[in-house]
């Protein structure tokens, strides 16, 4: 269960995983950028990878998470589990470069489908965004026709080659405590009107 900074940390970790593993001898000019939809209205990067977070949704699989309990016994409201939907956009000066770069990205993300907390925290705004036992799973996601059209509308006028992924179960902690009721002091077995 991570802090609210987790969404940005997951995005940065995916991008840096690709950038750090990129074979620079084959792609010497490759740039790796985190982008938003407005960036696609401008001139695209000549060669490299753009990561676009295009949709966020509450996790449908598991919504009834238990409250978070700290070591000292304090309890907090349950975490909010989110799924993050990404378009990994590939740019190249030639179709050959673009397709080879796409192959590298697809292979890399399939080789590392689970991002550990060490990697996530390394690129997070604060080093304790994720707890040591936390991970985030990255899965290739096929789009429905309607989702594909919606994504293409976001990317116009520069529509790149793209792969789509989902980061599953990114749980955001709540800082709102749960006030427990006071401990029972006495018991009373008498009922109104009394039983005879």
N, C-alpha and C positions, 0 to 999 in steps of 0.2 A: 504494500500500500504506500503510495508515493505522495509527495506534496503536489500542489497545483502546477509546479514547474515541470512535471513529468511529460506533458505533451511536447513541449519544446525540446526536452532532453531526448526523447525518442527520435524526433526528427533529426536532430543534430547527430545522434549516434549512427543512424542509418547512413546518412550522408558521409560522415567521417570514416565509417567502415569501408565504404566504396573508395573514397579518396585515398586512404592510407594503403589500400591493397591494389590500387591501379598500377598496371605496368607502364611506368613513365617512358620507357624506351619505345613502346608501341604507341602510346598516346601522350606525347610530350606537351601538347597544348591543352589537354583536358582540364576544364574548370568544373567545380562541383559547387552548386548553389542551391540554397533553400529559397524557394520562391512562393509567391502568392499569385492569385489569378490575374491581378493587374499587371504583373511583370510580363505576361505573355502578350500584352498590347504593345510592348516596346520591342526593340530589336532583340531577337534571341541570341544566346551565346553561340559562338561559331562552332565550338566543339566541347562536348562535356555532358554533364548530367544535371538536370534540374529536378528537385524533389518538391512536389506540390501536395500539401495536405488539402484534399478537396472535400472531405466529408468527415464528420465526427458523429457517432451515435452511441447511445447507451448499449452496453452489451446485452443482447437478447437472451443469451444462454443462461446467464446467472445474475439475477438481480437481488436475491435475498441474502446478501452477505451479512455475517454476524458483526456486531459492533466491535470496534478496535479496543483492545484492552492493553494498557501500558503495564510495564513491570511493577509499578507501584499500585496497581489495581484500578486506576482511573479508567473510565470507559468513555468512548467517543462514538458519535453517530457512525453508522456503517459507511464504508467507502463507496464511491461512485465508480463503477466499472465502465470504461469506455472502450470502444473499438475505433481506431484511427485508420482512415482510408487514404492511401497515397497513390499518386501517379508518379512513376519514375520516368521522366522524359529524357530521351537520348537525342543529342545533337551531334552532327558531324559535317565536316566540309565535303565529304563524299559519302555516297550510300555505303560503300565498303567499310569506311571508318565507323560510320554510325552503327552498322550491323555488328561489327566486331565489338564495339563498346557495349552494345546491348547484350551480347553474349557474355561478356565479362561480368556485367552487373547481375544478370540472371543467375549465373553460376555462383557468384560470391554470396548472394543472398540465400541461395539454396544450401550452400555449404555452412552458413551460420544462421540457421532459422530461429535460434533463441539468443536474445541479447541479454547477457548477464548484468547484474547491477554494477559491477566494476566498470564495464564499458559505458553503460548508461550514465553513471555518475561522473565519469571522466570528461564527458562533453556537456554535462548539465551546468546550469547557471550557479548552482551551489552543490558541493560534493556530497551532501547527504540527502539528495532528492529521493533516491531509492534506498530501501533497506537492504542489508547484505543478502538476504534470502530471495529477493525479488528478481524476476526475469520478465521479459516481454517476448512473445512469440510473433514472428513475422511470417506471413503466409501469402503466397501468390493468390490473387483473387480474380476470377473471371467475372466480367461485367455483363449484366443484362443489357438488352438493346436500349432500354430507356435510360439506364445509368450511363451507357456509352455515349448516347446523344447529349446528355447533360454535361458530361466531361468534355466532349468535343466543343460544345458551346463555350465552356470556360477557357479553352485553350486557343480559340480563334484570335487573331488571324494566323498565327504561327503554330501549326499543328505538327508536333514532333512524333517520332516513334515512341511508344510508351508501354510500360509494363505497370500493372496495378497490383498493389499489395494491401494487406490489412494487418495492423499491429493489434493483437487481441488482448483483451483484459488488462488495460492500463488502468489500475485502480487508484483513484485520487482520495487521499485521506481527508476526513473532516476534522476541524479543530473545535467543533462544538461538543462540549462534554454532555454526557447523559447523567442527569442527577438521579441517583438511586434513592429510593424511599428509605426512611429511617428504619433501623433494625427494630423488630417487634419487641416491646418491653413487657407487655402483659397479655394474657389470653383470657377471654371471657366466653364461657360456653352457654350463658343465659340467652334465651331468645325472647323476643318481644312477646308478651302475653304468657310466656312460660308454658311448658308441656307438663301435664300431670299424668 
